[in-house]
Each structure stands twice: as structure tokens, then as C-alpha cells.
């Protein structure tokens, strides 16, 4: 394999590898800790909370822009995109074969651990990572709605 001189000099300065990749983890069925305390998948309730945040976000915009036909058209297009964004994964998930893996309840998930590529985190931290963007957008959308209604009231 050919390498340039700068890379060879760098290898001489740093003889050990910069990063080593971990071995491939065993399948969840083979792992000794594959129970509700260390789930391989998030429960459906976590995805339901994220979906509820997105629905609240779209509802805020439907209510805010109800007076303008042009804006309602754009919100309708956004709603169609949201249906596709959430509908396609739902359809594909239902098409896949059922797995015999036990799915934890939301309370068990929040109190347990969740494995990520970079290590384990608590279930609550995983929930926060899933919903932080839609929740922040919903709060921002409410702020935008308040500003728009205040501007309309001033005129």
C-alpha cells in the first residue's frame, strides 16, 4: 500500500493506533444482560412522546396561521411531509417479522440503562435526547405564535 511521506512521519511519531474499534458485540439474544434493565430497543411510548411533541408543533402552526389561506397551504404541505416522515417508518416496522425481544414499560425504561454506540446511558437521558428537538421547536413555535398574535392585535 502506498502512503505519502507525511503519513509515514506521523506513524513514526505516533506508533500506536489513534483509535481502535471495539469488537462486534454479540447479538441481543446471546447477551447475558438482555432484559428490561438493558433493552435493545426503545419502547413505543418514547416514540409516542416524540410524536406528541411534533403534533403539538403542527397544531400551534395550524392555529396561528388559520386566518391566512396562503399560510394554511404551506402548513398543509408541512403536515403531509410529517405524515410521510412518521408513516413510512411505521409501515416498514409493521412489515418486519416480529421479534421475541421483551419491550419494557416506559417507567422501567426510564429507570434502566440504554446502550448506544458510545456507551450506556440512562433511559431518561435517552428519552431527553429523542424529544429535545421537537420539544424545543414546540416551545419556539408557541413563542412565534404569541408574537404573531400580538402583532395582529397591535394593528
Buried (B, 14 or more C-beta within 10 A) or exposed (E): EEEEEEEEEEEEEEEEEEEEEEEEEEEBEEEEEBEBEBBBBBBEBBBEBBBBBBBBBBEBBBEBBEEEEEBBEEBEEBBEEBEEEBEEEEEEEEEEEEEEEEBBEBEBBBBBBBBEEEEEBBBEBBBEEBBEEBBEBBBEBBEEBEEBEEEEEEE
